[in-house]
Amino acid sequence: MDRSLRLRRTVASLAVLVAASASAAGPDGRFITQSGNLEVEVAPCGNALCGTVTKVIADKSMSHPGEEMRPADGRPALGLRILSDFTPDGTATPASTWRGQIYNRENGKTYDCIMSVNDAGNLTLRAYVLLPLFGKTQVWQRVAQEPSSGAR
């Protein structure tokens, strides 16, 4: 692929990301994971979207309810990027689905993932191995925006 075509595609991807970020229904913002353990902020990182842990609510297993978290590596959860390289899938404008990777702390593996925003504004993440038909879906709840300090 020639350099100018790559540049045009990158600019188009960035424009879609900016439009998605400006939209109330976009995937940017803070979310609580389905298990209620982590708060994750989804925001632009380069020409993609990423999700970084901003708060540890409970150190419980995301896969096995009621059990303690047993991470595969010793990295702390706070500040850990668990969503990476999400770019629009290119089937709609503005983007309605994004493809990237999700990191599973419990087994230390990264999986391909499809991300979308449901009608309630919550994040739907479908991680899969090889084919999207074989995967697990999680719904992360959007965190309500706190009023700005200047609001009365």
C-alpha positions in Angstrom: 0.0 0.0 0.0 1.5 3.4 -0.9 2.2 6.0 1.7 -0.4 8.5 0.6 -3.2 5.9 0.8 -2.0 4.9 4.3 -2.0 8.5 5.4 -5.6 9.1 4.0 -6.8 6.0 5.9 -5.2 7.1 9.1 -6.7 10.6 8.7 -10.1 9.0 8.0 -9.8 6.8 11.1 -8.9 9.8 13.3 -11.9 11.7 11.9 -14.2 8.8 12.8 -12.7 8.6 16.3 -13.1 12.4 16.9 -16.7 12.1 15.7 -17.3 9.1 18.0 -15.7 11.0 20.9 -18.0 14.0 20.4 -21.1 11.8 20.4 -22.8 10.9 23.6 -23.2 7.4 22.3 -19.4 7.0 21.7 -17.3 4.5 23.5 -15.2 7.1 25.3 -15.7 7.6 29.0 -15.5 5.6 32.2 -17.0 2.2 32.7 -17.4 -0.3 35.5 -16.6 -3.8 34.4 -19.4 -6.4 34.4 -18.0 -8.1 37.5 -17.9 -4.7 39.3 -14.2 -5.0 40.1 -12.7 -2.2 38.0 -13.3 1.2 36.6 -11.8 1.6 33.2 -11.4 4.8 31.2 -11.8 4.4 27.4 -10.0 7.3 25.6 -8.0 7.9 22.4 -4.4 6.6 22.3 -2.7 7.5 19.1 -5.1 6.7 16.2 -7.1 4.1 18.2 -9.1 3.8 21.5 -7.6 2.2 24.6 -9.0 1.4 28.1 -6.9 1.9 31.2 -7.9 0.9 34.8 -8.5 4.1 36.8 -9.9 2.5 40.0 -9.8 -0.9 41.6 -13.2 -1.4 43.3 -12.7 -5.0 44.5 -9.9 -7.5 44.0 -12.2 -10.3 43.0 -12.1 -12.7 40.1 -13.8 -11.5 36.9 -14.2 -15.1 35.7 -15.2 -16.9 38.9 -17.6 -14.9 41.1 -16.9 -14.9 44.8 -13.3 -15.9 44.4 -10.2 -13.7 44.9 -8.4 -12.3 41.9 -5.3 -14.4 41.0 -3.5 -12.4 38.3 -1.1 -14.3 36.0 1.5 -11.5 36.4 2.5 -9.3 39.3 1.6 -6.0 37.7 -0.9 -3.9 39.7 -4.3 -3.4 38.1 -4.3 0.4 38.6 -3.0 2.0 35.5 -3.0 -1.2 33.5 -4.2 -0.9 29.9 -6.7 -3.8 29.4 -8.2 -2.5 26.1 -5.9 -1.7 23.2 -5.9 -0.8 19.5 -9.6 -0.4 19.0 -10.3 1.1 15.6 -13.6 1.5 13.7 -14.5 -1.7 11.9 -15.3 0.4 8.8 -18.9 -0.8 8.2 -20.7 2.3 9.3 -20.1 6.1 9.6 -20.1 7.2 12.3 -18.6 4.0 13.7 -20.9 1.7 15.7 -18.4 -1.1 16.3 -14.7 -1.2 16.9 -12.2 -4.0 16.8 -9.2 -4.4 19.1 -7.8 -6.5 21.9 -8.7 -7.1 25.5 -6.3 -8.3 28.2 -7.3 -10.9 30.7 -5.3 -10.4 33.9 -6.3 -13.8 35.3 -4.5 -15.8 32.5 -2.2 -13.2 31.1 -3.6 -13.6 27.6 -4.8 -11.0 25.1 -7.9 -11.7 23.0 -9.4 -10.2 19.9 -12.5 -8.2 20.8 -15.4 -6.4 19.2 -16.6 -3.3 21.1 -19.9 -1.4 20.7 -22.2 0.9 22.7 -25.7 -0.3 23.5 -28.8 1.8 23.5 -28.3 2.6 27.2 -24.8 4.0 26.5 -23.1 1.0 28.1 -20.1 -0.7 26.5 -20.6 -4.2 25.0 -17.3 -6.2 24.6 -17.2 -9.5 22.9 -13.9 -11.2 23.3 -13.2 -14.2 21.0 -10.6 -16.7 19.9 -10.2 -17.0 16.1 -13.9 -16.6 15.2 -16.3 -14.0 16.7 -18.9 -16.8 17.0 -16.9 -18.4 19.8 -16.6 -15.9 22.5 -17.8 -14.3 25.7 -19.7 -11.0 25.9 -19.5 -8.6 28.8 -21.5 -5.4 29.3 -19.7 -2.6 31.2 -21.9 0.1 32.8 -21.1 3.7 32.0 -20.1 5.8 35.0 -22.3 8.9 35.4 -20.5 12.1 34.7 -19.7 14.1 37.9 -20.8 17.7 37.7 -18.0 20.2 37.1 -16.7 22.2 40.1 -18.1 25.4 38.5 -21.7 24.0 38.3 -24.3 25.4 40.7 
